[in-house]
Amino acid sequence: MVKFPRFEARYPSPMRIVRFSPALADPVLDLGKDPLFGVLGDGSIAVITGDPLYSGVKPTGQVVPLAQVRLLAPVLPRSKVVCIGKNYADHAKEMGGEVPEEPIIFLKPNTSVIGPDDTIAWPAMSDRVDFEGELAIVIGRICKDVPKERAHDVIFGYTIGNDVTARDLQKKDGQWTRAKGFDTFCPLGPWIETDFIPRDQKITTTLNGEVKQSARLSDMINNVPDIIHFVTQVMTLLPGDVILTGTPAGIGPMPERASVTVSIEGLGELTNKVSIHG
């Protein structure tokens, strides 16, 4: 068995990490056009150098108003998005199955990731595209065979995800790669909260303002340490990899031009619209 090494956390202070486009910022700031990372404060962003997953949190001294930027997906997974299926008992039931004896895992490509307020593109080959609101774990270090009691050591923070699914293709294919893997099918955001601890927080998904999903993170069958322990027995996780922890009951289709919002207490809310079919 691989011995899991000691690890000293590099991020001792609570932070909300954002990734943003400075295109609308005051030209005097001279931030350029490429996406930047920063620490979100009270209506402003303290710009940092490079990607905090690799460079740590090093302020540049520049501060930009939040209203002058566009928030992007707070992390771009370097290799993969790992997803946990049927991790809420009520959802397993609504999908016509029993609670699985061990976690069900599948992958979404990193090309499926988009950010807050980006558009979910409804693929022409599908007649039903569903929302699935989820808690997302952002991995902070390379890891394999992580003991449950050490799971917190490998977590950079948490954000919100939407495991968008072409439900008709999922049923047709009998496996989930195509149904889950389209470009734009993994909204993440609006930021990474480094001090969040999943307990009994409420998770809610609304469609055009109407509540469709409502549950507690404590309703998960497999909790975060269970998930990280199980997944890292199968595959090595890299900094920036994301794990979607499963969706509660209430999944359903998103009509064309719909607006879907996933919110989690303590993490904020993630809103996206759905493009015109085709």
C-alpha positions as CSV (number, residue, x, y, z in Angstrom):
1,M,0.0,0.0,0.0
2,V,1.3,3.5,-0.9
3,K,2.2,5.4,2.2
4,F,0.4,8.8,2.3
5,P,2.9,11.5,3.1
6,R,2.5,14.4,5.5
7,F,1.3,17.6,4.1
8,E,1.3,21.2,5.5
9,A,-1.6,23.3,4.2
10,R,-0.5,26.2,2.1
11,Y,-3.7,28.2,2.5
12,P,-4.2,28.8,6.3
13,S,-6.5,31.8,5.9
14,P,-10.1,31.6,4.7
15,M,-10.4,32.9,1.2
16,R,-12.8,33.1,-1.7
17,I,-10.7,32.5,-4.8
18,V,-12.0,33.9,-8.1
19,R,-10.9,33.6,-11.7
20,F,-12.0,36.6,-13.8
21,S,-11.7,38.4,-17.1
22,P,-10.4,41.9,-16.7
23,A,-11.6,43.1,-20.1
24,L,-14.0,45.6,-18.6
25,A,-11.7,46.9,-15.9
26,D,-10.4,50.5,-15.8
27,P,-7.5,50.7,-18.3
28,V,-5.5,52.6,-15.8
29,L,-5.1,49.3,-13.9
30,D,-3.3,47.8,-16.9
31,L,-4.4,44.3,-16.1
32,G,-4.2,43.1,-19.7
33,K,-6.8,40.8,-21.4
34,D,-5.9,37.3,-20.1
35,P,-7.9,35.7,-17.3
36,L,-6.5,36.4,-13.8
37,F,-7.0,35.0,-10.3
38,G,-7.8,37.0,-7.2
39,V,-9.1,37.0,-3.7
40,L,-12.7,38.3,-3.4
41,G,-13.3,40.9,-0.7
42,D,-16.2,43.2,0.0
43,G,-17.1,44.2,-3.5
44,S,-13.5,44.1,-4.8
45,I,-10.9,41.6,-5.9
46,A,-7.2,41.6,-4.8
47,V,-5.3,40.4,-7.8
48,I,-2.8,37.6,-7.2
49,T,0.1,36.2,-9.2
50,G,-0.5,33.1,-11.3
51,D,-2.7,30.1,-10.4
52,P,-3.0,29.7,-6.6
53,L,-3.0,26.0,-7.0
54,Y,0.5,26.1,-8.2
55,S,1.9,29.5,-7.2
56,G,0.3,30.0,-3.8
57,V,-1.5,33.2,-3.0
58,K,0.8,36.1,-3.8
59,P,-0.9,39.5,-4.0
60,T,0.2,41.9,-6.8
61,G,-1.0,44.9,-4.9
62,Q,-3.6,45.6,-7.5
63,V,-7.3,45.8,-6.5
64,V,-10.2,45.9,-9.0
65,P,-13.9,46.4,-8.3
66,L,-16.0,43.3,-8.7
67,A,-18.4,45.2,-10.9
68,Q,-15.7,45.8,-13.5
69,V,-14.9,42.2,-14.2
70,R,-16.6,39.1,-15.5
71,L,-16.3,36.0,-13.3
72,L,-15.1,32.8,-15.0
73,A,-15.1,29.2,-13.9
74,P,-12.9,29.5,-10.7
75,V,-10.9,26.4,-11.7
76,L,-10.0,24.8,-15.0
77,P,-9.4,21.1,-14.2
78,R,-5.9,20.1,-15.5
79,S,-7.0,16.5,-16.2
80,K,-10.6,15.6,-15.2
81,V,-13.9,16.1,-13.5
82,V,-14.7,13.0,-11.4
83,C,-18.4,12.6,-10.7
84,I,-20.3,10.5,-8.1
85,G,-23.6,9.0,-9.2
86,K,-26.6,8.2,-7.1
87,N,-25.2,9.7,-3.9
88,Y,-28.5,10.7,-2.5
89,A,-31.0,8.0,-1.6
90,D,-34.0,9.9,-3.0
91,H,-32.2,10.5,-6.3
92,A,-31.3,6.8,-6.6
93,K,-35.0,6.0,-6.1
94,E,-36.2,8.5,-8.7
95,M,-33.8,7.1,-11.2
96,G,-35.4,3.7,-10.7
97,G,-32.6,2.0,-8.8
98,E,-31.4,1.0,-5.3
99,V,-28.8,2.8,-3.3
100,P,-25.4,1.6,-4.6
101,E,-23.3,-0.5,-2.3
102,E,-20.2,1.6,-3.2
103,P,-19.8,4.9,-4.9
104,I,-20.5,5.0,-8.7
105,I,-17.9,7.1,-10.5
106,F,-17.7,8.5,-14.0
107,L,-15.8,11.3,-15.7
108,K,-16.6,14.5,-17.5
109,P,-14.0,16.0,-19.7
110,N,-12.4,19.3,-18.7
111,T,-13.7,20.8,-21.9
112,S,-17.2,20.6,-20.5
113,V,-16.4,23.3,-17.9
114,I,-17.9,26.8,-18.1
115,G,-18.4,29.6,-15.5
116,P,-21.2,31.6,-13.9
117,D,-23.6,33.3,-16.3
118,D,-22.1,31.3,-19.3
119,T,-24.6,29.6,-21.6
120,I,-25.3,25.9,-21.5
121,A,-25.5,24.8,-25.2
122,W,-28.3,22.4,-25.9
123,P,-26.9,19.8,-28.4
124,A,-28.9,19.2,-31.5
125,M,-28.7,15.4,-31.0
126,S,-30.6,15.5,-27.7
127,D,-34.3,16.2,-26.9
128,R,-33.9,16.5,-23.2
129,V,-31.2,18.3,-21.2
130,D,-31.4,18.1,-17.4
131,F,-30.0,20.1,-14.5
132,E,-28.2,18.3,-11.5
133,G,-27.1,20.7,-8.8
134,E,-24.1,19.5,-6.8
135,L,-21.4,20.3,-4.3
136,A,-18.0,20.4,-6.0
137,I,-14.6,19.6,-4.4
138,V,-11.5,21.3,-5.8
139,I,-8.4,19.2,-5.2
140,G,-5.3,21.0,-4.1
141,R,-2.4,18.5,-4.4
142,I,-1.4,15.4,-6.2
143,C,-2.7,12.4,-4.2
144,K,-3.3,8.7,-4.3
145,D,-4.7,6.3,-1.7
146,V,-5.8,9.0,0.7
147,P,-7.0,7.7,4.1
148,K,-10.4,9.1,5.1
149,E,-8.9,10.9,8.1
150,R,-6.5,12.8,5.8
151,A,-9.0,13.8,3.1
152,H,-9.1,17.4,4.2
153,D,-5.4,17.7,3.6
154,V,-5.8,17.3,-0.2
155,I,-8.8,19.7,-0.6
156,F,-8.1,23.2,-1.8
157,G,-11.7,24.3,-1.4
158,Y,-15.3,23.9,-2.6
159,T,-17.5,25.4,-5.2
160,I,-20.8,24.8,-6.8
161,G,-21.4,22.6,-9.9
162,N,-24.2,21.6,-12.3
163,D,-23.8,18.1,-13.8
164,V,-25.8,18.9,-16.9
165,T,-27.0,15.7,-18.6
166,A,-28.6,14.8,-21.9
167,R,-31.1,12.4,-20.2
168,D,-32.4,10.8,-23.4
169,L,-28.8,9.9,-24.5
170,Q,-28.0,8.6,-21.1
171,K,-30.8,6.1,-21.4
172,K,-30.1,5.3,-25.1
173,D,-26.4,4.7,-24.6
174,G,-26.5,2.6,-21.4
175,Q,-23.4,4.5,-20.3
176,W,-22.9,8.1,-19.5
177,T,-19.9,9.5,-21.4
178,R,-21.8,11.2,-24.3
179,A,-24.7,12.3,-22.1
180,K,-22.5,14.0,-19.6
181,G,-19.6,15.1,-21.7
182,F,-20.8,17.8,-24.1
183,D,-19.0,21.2,-24.1
184,T,-20.7,23.5,-21.6
185,F,-22.1,20.6,-19.5
186,C,-20.2,21.3,-16.4
187,P,-20.9,24.8,-15.0
188,L,-18.7,25.7,-12.0
189,G,-18.6,28.7,-9.7
190,P,-18.9,31.4,-8.7
191,W,-15.7,31.1,-6.6
192,I,-13.7,28.6,-4.5
193,E,-14.4,28.8,-0.8
194,T,-11.3,27.6,1.1
195,D,-12.8,27.6,4.5
196,F,-16.1,25.7,3.7
197,I,-16.8,22.5,5.7
198,P,-19.7,20.4,4.3
199,R,-22.1,19.6,7.2
200,D,-25.9,20.2,7.0
201,Q,-25.9,23.1,4.6
202,K,-28.9,23.4,2.3
203,I,-28.5,22.8,-1.5
204,T,-31.2,24.1,-3.8
205,T,-31.7,24.2,-7.5
206,T,-34.3,26.6,-9.1
207,L,-35.5,26.7,-12.7
208,N,-36.8,30.0,-13.8
209,G,-37.2,30.9,-10.1
210,E,-39.1,27.8,-9.1
211,V,-37.5,25.4,-6.6
212,K,-36.8,22.0,-8.1
213,Q,-34.2,20.5,-5.8
214,S,-33.9,21.0,-2.1
215,A,-31.8,18.9,0.2
216,R,-29.1,19.0,2.8
217,L,-25.5,18.0,2.2
218,S,-25.8,15.7,5.2
219,D,-28.2,13.7,3.1
220,M,-25.3,12.4,1.0
221,I,-24.8,8.6,1.2
222,N,-21.1,8.9,0.9
223,N,-19.6,12.0,2.6
224,V,-16.5,13.9,1.3
225,P,-13.9,11.8,3.1
226,D,-15.6,8.6,1.9
227,I,-15.5,9.9,-1.7
228,I,-11.9,11.0,-1.7
229,H,-10.8,7.8,-0.2
230,F,-12.7,5.7,-2.7
231,V,-11.7,7.7,-5.8
232,T,-8.0,7.9,-4.9
233,Q,-8.0,4.1,-4.6
234,V,-8.9,4.1,-8.3
235,M,-7.0,7.0,-9.8
236,T,-4.4,9.7,-9.0
237,L,-5.9,13.1,-8.5
238,L,-4.0,16.2,-9.6
239,P,-4.2,19.8,-8.4
240,G,-7.2,21.5,-10.0
241,D,-9.1,18.2,-10.5
242,V,-12.8,18.6,-9.5
243,I,-15.1,16.0,-7.8
244,L,-18.8,16.5,-8.2
245,T,-20.4,14.8,-5.2
246,G,-23.8,13.8,-6.6
247,T,-27.2,15.4,-6.9
248,P,-30.3,15.2,-4.7
249,A,-33.8,14.2,-6.0
250,G,-35.7,16.5,-8.2
251,I,-33.7,16.5,-11.4
252,G,-35.6,17.5,-14.5
253,P,-35.4,19.1,-17.9
254,M,-34.4,22.6,-18.7
255,P,-36.5,24.3,-21.4
256,E,-34.9,26.3,-24.1
257,R,-33.9,29.8,-22.8
258,A,-34.4,28.7,-19.2
259,S,-32.3,30.1,-16.3
260,V,-31.1,27.5,-13.7
261,T,-29.5,28.5,-10.4
262,V,-27.8,26.1,-8.0
263,S,-27.2,27.5,-4.5
264,I,-25.5,26.1,-1.4
265,E,-25.5,27.8,2.0
266,G,-22.1,29.3,2.6
267,L,-21.0,29.0,-1.0
268,G,-23.3,31.4,-2.9
269,E,-25.1,30.6,-6.1
270,L,-24.3,29.6,-9.7
271,T,-26.6,30.7,-12.5
272,N,-26.6,29.7,-16.1
273,K,-29.0,30.0,-19.1
274,V,-29.7,27.4,-21.7
275,S,-29.2,28.2,-25.4
276,I,-31.8,27.7,-28.2
277,H,-32.1,24.1,-29.2
278,G,-29.9,23.3,-32.2
